[in-house]
Amino acid sequence: MKRGRHEAPDAGRGNLLADTVEGYLLARTHHDQARREAERLCARLPWLSTAQAEDVTRHFVHQRIELTRQMLLSTTERAAELRQEYECRYVELRRALLRRHAACASALLACTGAVCTAACLLAR
């Protein structure tokens, strides 16, 4: 459950399913796009036989998918690093804010005590 939201118990499974389907569709779209690019490349190489063109297409798609996989992995690793850095900074800022509020509350309490003491002494 996320802070500030109430989710149904099955919401996690629904989100997981939606994420899985979305990932599959994105991968399929990327694969189809790589195949189209490979076919365009082979069309510019008219001397290739059909078998050679299919082989070039297969290698091109495989290389393109691997390159994309590496890029996505490095992006997710960097995102995890940034998340960790931001979470650490957030914790530091919360602690500093808590210290400042505690100091202000202590100062206010001390001032209130001093005013009350002064009022009691003046009232005698």
C-alpha positions in Angstrom: 0.0 0.0 0.0 1.3 3.4 -0.9 1.3 6.3 1.4 -2.0 8.3 1.1 -3.7 5.6 -1.0 -5.8 2.6 0.0 -5.5 -0.2 -2.5 -7.5 -3.4 -2.8 -5.6 -6.6 -2.0 -5.7 -7.7 -5.6 -4.5 -4.4 -6.9 -0.8 -5.5 -6.8 -1.6 -8.5 -9.0 -3.5 -6.3 -11.4 -0.6 -3.9 -11.6 1.8 -6.7 -12.1 -0.3 -8.2 -14.9 -0.7 -4.8 -16.6 3.1 -4.2 -16.3 3.8 -7.6 -17.8 1.5 -7.1 -20.7 2.8 -3.6 -21.3 6.4 -4.9 -21.3 5.5 -7.7 -23.7 3.8 -5.3 -26.1 6.8 -2.9 -25.9 9.2 -5.7 -26.6 7.1 -7.0 -29.5 6.9 -3.5 -31.0 10.6 -3.1 -30.7 11.3 -6.4 -32.3 9.0 -5.6 -35.2 10.6 -2.3 -35.6 14.1 -3.9 -35.7 12.9 -6.4 -38.3 11.5 -3.6 -40.5 14.9 -1.7 -40.2 16.8 -4.9 -41.1 14.5 -5.5 -44.1 15.1 -2.0 -45.3 18.8 -2.5 -44.9 18.7 -5.7 -47.0 16.6 -4.0 -49.6 19.5 -1.6 -50.1 21.8 -4.5 -50.7 20.3 -6.1 -53.8 23.2 -8.5 -54.3 22.3 -10.6 -51.3 20.5 -13.8 -51.9 17.3 -14.6 -50.0 19.1 -16.8 -47.5 21.8 -14.2 -47.0 19.2 -11.4 -46.5 17.4 -13.6 -43.9 20.6 -14.2 -42.1 21.5 -10.5 -42.1 18.0 -9.7 -40.8 18.3 -12.3 -38.1 21.7 -11.0 -37.0 20.6 -7.4 -37.2 17.5 -8.0 -35.1 19.5 -10.0 -32.5 22.2 -7.3 -32.2 19.6 -4.6 -32.0 17.6 -6.4 -29.3 20.8 -7.0 -27.3 21.8 -3.4 -27.6 18.4 -2.3 -26.4 18.5 -4.7 -23.5 21.9 -3.4 -22.4 20.7 0.2 -22.7 17.6 -0.6 -20.6 19.6 -2.4 -18.0 22.0 0.5 -17.6 19.0 2.9 -17.4 17.3 0.8 -14.7 20.6 0.6 -12.8 21.1 4.3 -13.0 17.5 4.9 -11.9 18.1 2.6 -8.9 21.2 4.6 -8.0 19.4 7.9 -8.3 16.5 6.6 -6.2 19.0 5.6 -3.5 20.7 8.9 -3.6 17.4 10.8 -3.4 16.1 8.7 -0.6 19.3 9.3 1.4 19.1 13.0 0.8 15.4 13.0 1.8 16.3 11.2 5.1 19.0 13.8 5.7 16.6 16.7 5.0 13.9 15.2 7.3 16.4 14.8 10.1 17.6 18.4 9.7 14.0 19.6 9.7 13.2 17.6 12.8 16.3 19.1 14.6 15.2 22.6 13.6 11.7 22.1 14.8 12.9 20.6 18.0 15.2 23.5 18.6 12.5 26.0 17.8 10.0 24.2 20.1 12.6 24.1 22.9 13.4 27.8 22.5 9.6 28.6 22.5 9.2 26.5 25.6 12.1 28.2 27.3 10.7 31.6 26.4 7.3 30.7 27.6 8.8 29.4 30.9 10.8 32.7 31.3 7.7 34.8 30.6 5.6 32.8 33.1 8.4 33.1 35.7 8.7 36.8 35.1 4.9 37.2 35.3 4.8 35.3 38.6 7.7 37.4 40.1 6.1 40.6 39.0 2.7 39.6 40.4 4.1 39.2 44.0 
